[in-house]
Amino acid sequence: MTKFTSDPVGKSVPRVDVYDKLTGIALFADDIQFGPSLYYARLVRSPYAHALIKRIVTSKALEVPGVKAVVTGKDAPELVGMYLVDRPVLAGERVRYFGEPVAGVIATSEAIAEEATRLVEVEYEELPAVFGPMESIQPDAPLLHPDLGKYKVASFIFPEPGTNISEHFKLRKGDVESAWPRCAAIVEGTFRLPQIQHVPLEPHISVALWEPSGQVTLWTSTQSPHAQRDLIAQSINIPHGNLRVVSPYVGGGFGGKAGVTMEACAVVLARAVKGHPVKLRLTREEEFVGTTMRQSLVAHTKIGCDAEGNLLAMETQYHFGGGAYNDYGVNIIRAAGYSCTGPYDIPNVKGDSYCVYTNLPIGGPMRGFGMPEIHWGIEQIMDQLAEKIGMDPAEFRRRNCVRTGDIILTGMEMPAIDLVACIDKVAAAVGLGKKEEPSASHKRRGKGIAIMWKAPAMPPNPGSSAVVRFNEDATLNVEIGAQELGQGSFTVAAQMAAHALGVPYEWVRVSAPIDTRYSPYEWQTVASRITWTMGNAVKAAAEDARRQILQIVAEHWGEDPDDLDIKNGKVISYKSEQEQPLQNMVIYGLPNENFEGWKGGPIVGRGMFMPTYVTNLDFETGQGTRAVVHYTVGAQAVDLEVDTETGQVEILKIASAYDVGKAINPDLVLAQIEGGAVHGMSSAFEELKFDEQGQPLNRSLVDYRIVTSVDVPKEIHGDFVETPLEDGPWGARGVGEHVMVQTAPAIANAISDALGIRFNDLPLSAEKIFMALEERGR
Amino acid sequence: MANHSITITVNGGRERLDVPSNMTLLQLLREKLALTGTKNGCTAGECGACTILMNGEPVNSCMVLAVEADGAEIVTVEGLADDGQLTPMQEAFVKHNAVQCGFCTPGMLISAHALLKRNPHPTEEEIRLAMVGNLCRCTGYLRIIKAVQTASKRVSQSQDEGGA
């Protein structure tokens, strides 16, 4: 018997996609069947980190039976990009990282295409390369993008042509110089994070079909169907209406499938074999080479407080290693700049955040978007300051953390949040401050805490839209453009539509796959913005449908719509106590008395949402009325053991609490919190390694280890606080990325508690910890 | 490339197929039989997304040649639910919200079913070890481990009642 759930917002209903995902029915991009006209493509990639392309000879490759075309950068001179259009679809004149695609081979099978890529002869002239951001800002460093001043760029991004700096964000508040002498404690340090990879279980895949008519269809695994339509159509100069992006379920994204990565390659390859769909799927090895990575960071940060523990000043320089192309990455630097203090109220701030080109894989968005990177140093310094003035680290954070109504570093008023409640919850959950015995004499036990904030980082005006349509029995389809990456966006869309309309949750279907020809506009499924912004659009669409229904029934009954309501799929009147089921009337309307004409017709509800209140920030100071839409805040605490004989860290427990405004589906929120804590934990031990030529060394899941089932702690304690967001649907704000932002520094703080040793550089490898113990003599 | 004629049983149905020597079982399932529930995450036996049952044992189907499966009995994720009725394991995955993006889920389910078949009452440690070859980036594993524990209780109940 089917269960019906009324008023589902706030209830842990099952996911709408769960049955399909458990039975193998759920369609992913590689599962779509194209029949025998399908061709396959493989890419020819650069063996140099920095070189000029002198000549490409394709004749030998073209002789291989089954090869249909070879496309080079000369045939595809287009640039593509989100905020700074700096990236060739296929490199034409210059390669800037090992593995950059210079050509693509299209053949009747993947094996033939792969074989023929080895016969494409490319002559290079190697150039000096630069791999670290601090080296790349030196005046004598090789210049990666001589055309930086010519690239199209968003109005709020400020590259410095003639240098390798693709974005510089400046934050100036108060006067740090006059504040230092008043500090009782100052801690200064340099903190480094390596590039790491998202490692979604599903590798990138695109299938493109360029029809002879000029119509282009791209089937792809992406977080950004609409943004891809926009960016790729602009790049290849076709009408937006000629590019249709179809995106079924995404097998993990974490930012790695945001914006445009390899999809534009598939499109320009398909242009060479019109009428044939061309499948380009990356191998796992290529995932570590030719997609986007999290950027590296060198943070130099100095923070001071008075004897009572009040933060007085902070000065910081963030140099992000952006990799070879920074088309999306530049905005990470901006986000790191306007949030550079972390979740603290500091009266005097001087912050400089730089995005720097390097000859390494493309730096791009990854879960947290700059926040895990900057919190790594900030949260360790906060612990050191607390220790210096003899204050408990949780108490130090309670005293200094941002509160509702604070004028924060950019001059914006902090929307309602409760970070103190989050701190209290996680400190209690691990018994922070209470020493506990390790499980063996060669182990050391420690506990640590870290807090965070993050705002959705995006242009000021990213929009969402939604449509609600009915079937005859009043089951309904919710049409959205937001993507389901596993986070549960389809489920909360269904919950919100059902709740706002007054029908059971089980009546709602989500129209998928997302298809830009049919799905309403959604900027991108990024920035932890979907529950909030798509949610507002879905709620508006459902309310629009509801208004129409009530109007029809009110007229039918001769009543006032204000006296009517929809409950469990029936219109009811609180006045006359009449009932009208939605079945049929939402399509066919209602007959007048004695069938003297009809009222109504097929109901279609539409809704949209776009924040309209974000303002510009001053270029010299980063000050403005409203830098961002809002912040989500949270706290994590970690209890762990370190094996002093091996340097290995065993995480015993992670406790997390975030202020989500309103948990639309509480168990899905907890699922994000738990999965994110493990992702955050994994990120503390991950590192993409390179040789001296900039060639990634650990390009497999054996050599690049992510956390497995045997590594996860016995317990992850998830919790949340619900301080409503003023313009959130039912008060909800996003939490999908926040859940991993401060895990690494919480671990570092716990290691420091256990060993009395600080580690300023990630990863926290057993080797590094062992060597530090050796150096100290255990 | 030489072709070979093989006979295999997939999800209870017998198939006779001509396969090239270098075709993997994963390719056979996905590309010849359109059983796309089994996922390709690495083609190197490292992620477990392509795990299937071969004669009752969980194997990475990307590491098995199709010709090696001649005469074998194969079960894929599509063969778990019976006429739309989820198995206790699948139901436990629903209950614990042990699914997010769903790409690792088919392999996870197969490994979990195989575990309970050879060891109906695994300890938490045994579950973790049995699933170590199945990577997941979304869930953090704990909900999957809990789902296996829940299904394990159901198995013992139905066995006590004389059911399978």
Interface residues (C-beta under 8 A of the other chain):
Chain A: S12 P14 R15 D17 V18 Y19 D20 K21 L22 T23 G24 I25 A26 L27 F28 D30 D31 Q33 H198 V199 P200 L201 E202 P203 Y249 V250 G251 G252 G253 F254 T283 R284 L485 G486 Q487 G488 D667 L668 A671 E674 G675 G676 A677 V678 H679 S700 L701 V702 I706 V707 T708 S709 V710 V712 I716
Chain B: R30 A34 L35 T36 G37 T38 K39 N40 G41 C42 T43 A44 E46 C47 A49 T76 V77 E78 L80 A81 L86 Q90 F93 V94 N97 V99 Q100 C101 G102 F103 C104 T105 P106 L109 I127 R128 L129 M131 V132 N134 L135 C136 R137 C138 T139 G140 Y141 L142 R143 I144 I145
